[in-house]
Each structure stands twice: as structure tokens, then as C-alpha cells.
Amino acid sequence: LSFLFRKTAVLPMTYPKLVKLLDPIFSDEATNQRQREERTYRLFLNYLKEVSAGRGVDGNISLHSILKFVTGCENEPVLGFQMKPTICFDTNMPSCLPMGNTCISRLTLPIGENVSMTKEEVFSFFDYAFENDYFGLL
């Protein structure tokens, strides 16, 4: 069991690892809701790519900070998460900011009519949420 306590047991977070770790929960196929969810998920994946390439306010945002926003942990535990981290989508969110629920390891992304549609606006909301250490509603 000594391998659990070695520093080398914690590997750096990578884009493919984070995408595999965060499991999206989509609505039924062939619905308008599913199309909006997939569009938002694609934007989130593009955002993750940019973060892994160094995007962020003064480099403050990393894949580790996104994982921390969702789960409360900057790194994946050596034995994995007891509850698989998920991404869900909500049409009734009070703002355009993503919401993290660390107790259940869930990231809720807003979708719907009142959500910004441009990539730049969505990315700025992501930046604001993930650069802070706040959880839940901001």
C-alpha cells in the first residue's frame, strides 16, 4: 500500500483524462433539448482544450481548478472517485454561470433561451466560475 502515499502516484491532469472523468448526462436523442445540451457540451470541450493550452486570466485557470470546482479535489484520487463526476444541463438556472455541486461531484451547465450564445460570452462565464474558489451558485 505504500504506493498510495508516493508523490508519483498523482499524475497531472490532461484534457483526455478530464473528458473521460466527467460523464455527461444527456436528454433523450432527437429532441431539441438534446441538441442544446450537445451544443453546450461541445463549447465546454472547446473550453477545456483552450484551458489545457494555457487559456485563462493570468494562467489562473487549469484543468485542476475545473476538477476542483466540480469535485472539491484538485487531483483524481489514486483509487478513483466513489461517485463518478457528472455533467448535467439545466434550462432553469438563474444565471449563465456553471454550478458545481461538490457533494455529488456534479457540474451543471446552463442551457436555454436566456443563455449567451456566443463562444466568447460563454467562455467568459466559464472563466469567472473556474477562477474562483466558490462552489454552488455565484
N, C-alpha and C positions, 0 to 999 in steps of 0.2 A: 503493500500500500504506500510505500514511500514515494512512488512516482506521482501520487496525487499532490504532494507538497513541494515538488520541484517547480522552479520558475518556468522551466522549459515546457511544462505541461500546458501552459496557457499560450495558445497560438494567436497571432494577430488576426483581427477581423478583416475579412476580404469581402468584396462585392458578392461573388458567388456563394460564399458561406452565409452571409446575411440574408440573401434572397431565399436560399434553401431553408434557413431557420424560421423566417416569417411566413406563415402559411395563410394565404388569402382565403377568405370565406365569401364566395360569390352567390348571388341570387340564381334562380333557375335560368338556363340558357334560353336564348331567343326572346328575351324580354328587354324593354327599354331600360329598366333598372340595371340589368346585367351589362348593357352597353356602356352606361355611365360609370359603372364600377370598373370595368376593364379600362376605360379611358383614364380614370383617376389612378388606377394601379400602374398603367404604363408611364404616366407622369411621375409617379413615385419611384419607379425603377430607373427612369432617366435621372431623377434627382440623386438617387443612390450612386449612380455611375459618376455624376459630377462631384459628389462628396468624396468618393474614393479617389478621384483625380485631383483633389485639393480645393474644391469649392468651399466657400464659407466666409464669414466675416472674420478677417484676420486669421483664418485657419482654425477657428474655434470649434467648428463642426467636424466631427469624424463619424465613421461608421460605429465606433464605440459609443459615442454620445447618443446616436439614434437608438442603439440597442438599450442603452441605459434609460432613455425616455420610455421605451416600451416595457422593459422588464425590471428596471431598477438595478441591473447588473451591467457593468461596462464590458465584461467578457462572458462568454458562454462557460458555464460550469463544466469541469472536466467530465463529469458524469451526465451532462446534459441537463436541460430544464425538466422539472417534474411535469409541468403543463407546457405544451408546445405553444410558443408565441404565435399569435394570430393577427391578421389584419382584417378588420370588418369595415363596412361602409354604412353611413347614416345620412338620410335625407333631411333629418330634423335637427341637425346640430345648430346651436345658437350662433356660431361664428364659422369662419372659414379655416380656423386653426385645427390641426390634428389634435387628437386627445389620446393620452396614454393612460392605461389602467394597469399599474404595475402589479396589483394583487392577482390579476388573472392573465398577466402578460398579453395585453391586447392593445393594438394601435387602431384607433377609429379615425378613418379619413372621411371628411365631409364630401357629399355629392349633392346634386340638386340644382334648383333654379338660382338660388342666391349665392352660389359658389363661383368664385372667379374662374374665368375660362382661359385666360392667357397663361402660358407657361411661366412667364416672369412673375406674375402675381402669385401663382400657386407656390413657386419656389421661394418667394419672399416670406410667405406664411410658414412654409416648412423651416426656413432659416430661423425665423423668430422662435418657433416652437422648440427646435432641437438645440439652439444655442443657449437656452435657459435650463436651469435645473429644476424647474417646476413640473409637476405632474398633474394630470387631470385637466380641468378647464383653466385656461389662462385668462 
